């Protein structure tokens, strides 16, 4: 008997198998949450590859009725994103040891990443550092090495909220963790970054093209008359509500609040790992302890910090009247009411559902 007939080749995995997206607004805790996932030795992480490789054929915001039009383009784009291995996408710090790596791969990758970082600081070396890939150094035969499955690929994006439903339709076996931060906390952090020059604003006018904006009668003239904090409040409310509406009660999606993650990190991460199909690991426990109790100097993009203090910084940073105006706007949408004061009753990690 032909051996190939007796033991047919396994069916190809459905698109998105072993893939998890971490989505959220800029300055909402995506970097910290993504690094928590990256700390698991069975995760292969890609940090914001969509900022390095863009797909001009995809809209910034995809209406549900146009998903069929863009599904194949989105699928091919995501598959290309997984191969983006620049210093930014594959070498973000800290770097963790992995089960799936070749022997001695961890120190070799660290050396290569540090060398690229040094080159990036030198004007003549910057272009080279941006062009040279960071190797993953995955074992060529994982089963022979005793590993039952390939690594889970985790992709973080702060630009893909408007494509969240499209990503699920294009990669139907994938999962999404969607993180929300208190609107005052997220807006205070964005405005702090704008003042220091470390953060560039997204196109705030993008919200005017959404169905959610049309429901509230929000037009360009009205939007432009608002104070900056109020413009950012509408940006938070409409884009987060759009993603929330379109993800619905999908079992492949989990919503987590940044404040709940900061208040009870181990419990929240254990629940998220269970959702993703990841086991608990000592390396994650160690990183979680270090990244929530840091007492050194605070830096804008640092993942090591006192997480509870960072979550509540906006309470003393934003004037009370500005807080009131922000919450008055975000409270007009169901997702904003998850943060109504006092915000103690909503579940820490829950499936998304219709507003």
C-alpha positions as CSV (number, residue, x, y, z in Angstrom):
1,X,0.0,0.0,0.0
2,X,1.2,3.5,-0.8
3,X,2.3,5.1,2.4
4,X,1.0,8.5,1.3
5,X,-2.5,6.9,0.9
6,X,-2.3,5.3,4.4
7,X,-1.1,8.5,6.0
8,X,-2.4,11.4,4.0
9,X,-0.9,14.8,4.5
10,X,-2.7,16.8,7.2
11,X,-5.2,19.4,6.0
12,X,-3.7,22.9,5.9
13,X,-4.4,25.1,8.9
14,X,-7.2,27.6,8.5
15,X,-6.1,31.2,8.0
16,X,-5.1,32.8,11.3
17,X,-4.5,29.6,13.2
18,X,-2.0,30.3,16.0
19,X,-2.4,34.1,15.5
20,X,-3.5,36.6,18.1
21,X,-3.9,40.4,17.5
22,X,-3.6,42.9,20.4
23,X,-5.5,46.0,19.4
24,X,-6.2,49.3,21.1
25,X,-5.8,53.1,20.8
26,X,-2.3,54.7,21.1
27,X,-1.4,55.1,24.8
28,X,-3.9,52.6,26.0
29,X,-1.6,50.0,27.4
30,X,-1.0,48.0,24.2
31,X,2.8,48.0,24.6
32,X,2.7,46.6,28.1
33,X,0.0,44.0,27.3
34,X,1.9,42.9,24.2
35,X,5.1,42.5,26.1
36,X,3.3,40.4,28.7
37,X,2.3,38.1,25.9
38,X,5.9,38.3,24.5
39,X,7.3,37.2,27.8
40,X,5.7,33.7,27.3
41,X,8.4,31.4,25.9
42,X,6.0,30.0,23.3
43,X,5.1,33.4,21.7
44,X,6.7,34.9,18.6
45,X,6.0,38.6,18.8
46,X,5.6,41.3,16.1
47,X,5.4,44.9,17.3
48,X,3.4,47.2,15.1
49,X,4.5,45.8,11.7
50,X,1.8,47.8,10.0
51,X,3.7,51.0,10.7
52,X,6.7,49.5,8.7
53,X,4.8,47.8,5.9
54,X,1.7,49.5,4.7
55,X,-1.1,48.4,2.3
56,X,-2.5,51.4,0.4
57,X,-5.3,49.3,-1.0
58,X,-6.9,48.9,2.4
59,X,-9.0,51.7,3.9
60,X,-8.1,53.2,7.3
61,X,-11.6,52.3,8.5
62,X,-13.5,49.4,6.9
63,X,-17.3,49.5,7.0
64,X,-18.8,46.1,7.6
65,X,-20.6,46.1,4.3
66,X,-17.2,46.4,2.5
67,X,-15.5,43.4,4.2
68,X,-16.1,41.1,1.2
69,X,-14.3,43.6,-1.0
70,X,-11.2,43.7,1.1
71,X,-11.0,40.3,2.7
72,X,-8.4,38.7,0.3
73,X,-6.2,41.8,0.3
74,X,-6.3,41.9,4.1
75,X,-5.4,38.2,4.4
76,X,-2.4,38.6,2.1
77,X,-1.3,41.7,3.9
78,X,-1.4,40.0,7.3
79,X,0.7,37.2,6.0
80,X,3.3,39.7,4.8
81,X,3.2,41.5,8.1
82,X,4.3,38.3,9.9
83,X,7.6,38.3,8.0
84,X,8.5,41.9,8.9
85,X,11.5,41.5,11.2
86,X,12.9,45.0,11.5
87,X,14.5,46.3,14.8
88,X,11.2,47.9,15.7
89,X,9.0,44.9,14.9
90,X,11.2,42.0,16.1
91,X,13.7,43.6,18.4
92,X,11.7,45.7,20.9
93,X,13.0,45.5,24.5
94,X,13.0,43.5,26.7
95,X,13.9,40.4,24.8
96,X,12.8,37.0,26.2
97,X,14.2,33.5,25.8
98,X,11.9,31.2,23.8
99,X,11.3,27.4,23.8
100,X,11.3,27.3,20.0
101,X,14.7,28.9,19.4
102,X,17.8,27.1,18.3
103,X,20.4,26.4,21.0
104,X,22.3,29.6,22.0
105,X,19.8,31.6,20.0
106,X,18.8,33.9,22.8
107,X,22.3,35.4,23.5
108,X,22.9,35.6,19.7
109,X,19.6,37.5,19.1
110,X,20.4,39.8,22.0
111,X,23.8,40.6,20.6
112,X,22.3,41.3,17.2
113,X,19.6,43.5,18.5
114,X,22.0,45.5,20.7
115,X,24.3,45.9,17.7
116,X,21.5,47.2,15.6
117,X,20.4,49.6,18.3
118,X,24.0,51.1,18.5
119,X,24.0,51.4,14.7
120,X,20.7,53.1,14.8
121,X,22.1,55.8,17.0
122,X,24.8,56.7,14.5
123,X,23.6,58.7,11.5
124,X,25.5,56.6,8.9
125,X,24.3,53.4,10.5
126,X,20.6,54.3,10.8
127,X,19.6,53.2,7.4
128,X,21.5,49.9,7.8
129,X,19.9,49.2,11.2
130,X,16.4,49.8,9.8
131,X,17.0,47.5,6.8
132,X,18.7,44.5,8.4
133,X,16.3,41.9,9.7
134,X,16.3,40.5,13.2
135,X,16.4,36.7,12.9
136,X,13.8,34.6,14.8
137,X,16.2,31.6,14.9
138,X,13.3,29.1,15.1
139,X,14.3,25.4,15.3
140,X,13.8,23.8,11.8
141,X,11.9,20.8,13.2
142,X,10.0,21.6,16.2
143,X,8.4,18.2,16.7
144,X,11.8,16.5,16.6
145,X,12.8,18.9,19.4
146,X,9.9,17.8,21.6
147,X,7.6,20.8,21.0
148,X,4.0,19.9,20.1
149,X,3.2,23.0,18.1
150,X,4.7,26.0,16.5
151,X,4.9,29.3,18.4
152,X,1.8,31.4,18.8
153,X,2.3,34.6,16.8
154,X,1.2,37.8,18.5
155,X,0.8,41.0,16.5
156,X,0.3,44.3,18.2
157,X,-1.2,47.3,16.4
158,X,-2.5,50.8,17.5
159,X,-3.7,51.6,14.0
160,X,-6.0,48.7,13.2
161,X,-9.1,49.4,15.4
162,X,-10.9,50.5,12.2
163,X,-10.1,47.1,10.6
164,X,-10.8,44.9,13.6
165,X,-13.8,43.0,12.0
166,X,-12.0,42.8,8.7
167,X,-9.0,41.1,10.4
168,X,-11.3,38.5,11.9
169,X,-13.0,37.8,8.6
170,X,-9.7,37.6,6.7
171,X,-8.1,35.4,9.4
172,X,-11.1,33.4,10.8
173,X,-9.0,31.2,13.1
174,X,-7.3,34.1,14.7
175,X,-8.2,35.8,18.0
176,X,-8.2,39.4,19.2
177,X,-7.5,41.0,22.6
178,X,-8.9,44.5,22.6
179,X,-7.6,46.8,25.4
180,X,-9.5,49.9,26.5
181,X,-8.0,52.6,28.8
182,X,-10.0,55.2,30.8
183,X,-10.6,58.0,28.3
184,X,-9.1,60.6,30.7
185,X,-6.0,58.4,31.1
186,X,-5.5,57.8,27.4
187,X,-6.2,61.4,26.4
188,X,-3.9,62.8,29.2
189,X,-1.1,60.5,28.0
190,X,-1.6,61.5,24.3
191,X,-1.5,65.2,25.1
192,X,1.6,64.7,27.3
193,X,3.3,63.0,24.4
194,X,2.3,65.8,22.0
195,X,3.7,68.4,24.2
196,X,7.1,66.6,24.6
197,X,7.3,65.8,20.9
198,X,7.4,62.1,21.4
199,X,4.0,61.4,19.9
200,X,2.4,62.4,16.7
201,X,-1.4,62.7,16.6
202,X,-3.4,60.4,14.3
203,X,-5.8,61.9,11.8
204,X,-8.6,62.9,14.1
205,X,-10.8,63.7,11.2
206,X,-11.0,60.0,10.4
207,X,-13.8,59.6,12.8
208,X,-16.1,61.8,10.8
209,X,-16.4,59.1,8.1
210,X,-17.8,56.5,10.5
211,X,-21.4,55.5,11.0
212,X,-21.0,56.2,14.7
213,X,-20.2,59.9,14.0
214,X,-23.2,60.2,11.7
215,X,-25.4,58.9,14.5
216,X,-24.4,61.8,16.6
217,X,-24.6,64.3,13.8
218,X,-20.9,65.1,14.2
219,X,-19.6,67.1,11.2
220,X,-16.3,68.8,10.4
221,X,-17.4,72.3,11.4
222,X,-18.7,71.1,14.8
223,X,-15.6,69.0,15.4
224,X,-13.2,71.8,14.6
225,X,-14.9,74.2,17.1
226,X,-14.1,71.8,20.0
227,X,-11.2,72.1,22.4
228,X,-8.4,69.6,21.8
229,X,-9.4,67.4,24.8
230,X,-13.0,67.3,23.5
231,X,-11.8,66.3,20.0
232,X,-9.7,63.5,21.5
233,X,-12.7,62.5,23.5
234,X,-14.8,62.0,20.4
235,X,-11.9,60.2,18.8
236,X,-11.8,57.8,21.7
237,X,-15.6,57.3,21.9
238,X,-16.3,56.8,18.2
239,X,-13.4,54.6,17.2
240,X,-13.6,52.4,20.2
241,X,-17.4,52.1,19.9
242,X,-17.0,51.2,16.2
243,X,-14.6,48.3,17.0
244,X,-16.9,47.3,19.9
245,X,-20.0,47.3,17.7
246,X,-18.4,45.3,14.9
247,X,-16.7,42.7,17.1
248,X,-20.0,42.0,18.8
249,X,-20.3,38.9,21.0
250,X,-17.6,37.0,19.0
251,X,-16.1,34.2,21.1
252,X,-12.7,35.0,19.4
253,X,-12.6,38.4,21.1
254,X,-11.8,39.5,24.6
255,X,-12.0,43.0,26.0
256,X,-9.8,44.1,28.9
257,X,-9.6,47.4,30.7
258,X,-6.1,48.7,31.3
259,X,-7.1,49.8,34.8
260,X,-8.2,46.3,35.7
261,X,-5.0,44.9,34.3
262,X,-3.0,47.3,36.5
263,X,-5.1,46.5,39.6
264,X,-4.9,42.7,39.4
265,X,-2.3,41.8,36.8
266,X,-1.8,38.1,37.5
267,X,-5.5,37.3,37.6
268,X,-6.2,39.3,34.4
269,X,-3.2,37.8,32.5
270,X,-4.0,34.2,33.6
271,X,-7.6,34.7,32.1
272,X,-6.2,36.2,28.9
273,X,-3.6,33.4,28.5
274,X,-6.4,30.8,29.0
275,X,-8.4,32.5,26.3
276,X,-5.4,32.5,24.0
277,X,-4.5,28.8,24.8
278,X,-1.3,29.7,26.5
279,X,-0.1,28.0,29.7
280,X,1.1,30.1,32.7
281,X,4.9,30.4,32.8
282,X,7.5,31.5,35.3
283,X,9.1,33.9,32.8
284,X,5.8,35.8,32.5
285,X,5.3,35.8,36.3
286,X,8.8,37.3,36.7
287,X,8.2,40.0,34.0
288,X,4.8,40.8,35.4
289,X,6.3,41.4,38.9
290,X,9.1,43.6,37.5
291,X,6.8,45.6,35.2
292,X,4.3,46.5,37.8
293,X,6.6,47.5,40.7
294,X,9.3,49.6,39.0
295,X,10.3,52.7,41.0
296,X,12.9,54.3,38.8
297,X,12.6,57.2,36.4
298,X,9.4,57.2,34.3
299,X,9.9,57.3,30.5
300,X,7.1,57.8,28.0
301,X,7.5,54.4,26.2
302,X,8.8,52.4,29.2
303,X,7.0,49.1,30.0
304,X,8.6,49.0,33.5
305,X,6.6,51.3,35.8
306,X,4.3,51.4,38.8
307,X,1.2,50.3,37.0
308,X,-1.3,51.5,39.5
309,X,0.2,54.9,39.8
310,X,0.4,55.2,36.0
311,X,-3.3,54.2,35.6
312,X,-4.4,57.0,38.0
313,X,-1.9,59.7,36.9
314,X,-4.6,61.6,35.0
315,X,-6.6,62.3,38.1
316,X,-4.1,64.9,39.2
317,X,-2.8,65.8,35.7
318,X,-6.0,66.9,34.1
319,X,-8.1,69.8,35.5
320,X,-11.4,68.7,36.9
321,X,-13.4,70.7,34.3
322,X,-11.5,69.0,31.5
323,X,-12.2,65.6,33.0
324,X,-15.9,66.5,33.1
325,X,-16.0,67.5,29.5
326,X,-14.2,64.4,28.4
327,X,-16.5,62.1,30.3
328,X,-19.6,63.9,29.1
329,X,-18.6,63.0,25.5
330,X,-17.4,59.5,26.1
331,X,-20.4,58.7,28.3
332,X,-22.7,59.2,25.2
333,X,-21.5,55.7,23.9
334,X,-22.0,52.4,25.6
335,X,-18.3,51.6,25.7
336,X,-17.6,54.9,27.4
337,X,-20.0,54.0,30.1
338,X,-17.7,51.2,31.1
339,X,-15.7,54.0,32.8
340,X,-18.5,55.9,34.5
341,X,-17.3,57.1,37.9
342,X,-17.0,55.1,40.1
343,X,-15.8,52.4,37.7
344,X,-15.7,49.4,40.0
345,X,-18.6,47.2,38.8
346,X,-17.7,46.2,35.2
347,X,-16.0,42.9,34.7
348,X,-12.2,42.9,34.4
349,X,-12.1,40.7,31.3
350,X,-15.2,40.0,29.4
351,X,-16.4,39.1,26.0
352,X,-17.4,42.1,23.9
353,X,-21.1,42.5,23.3
354,X,-23.4,44.8,21.5
355,X,-23.7,48.2,23.1
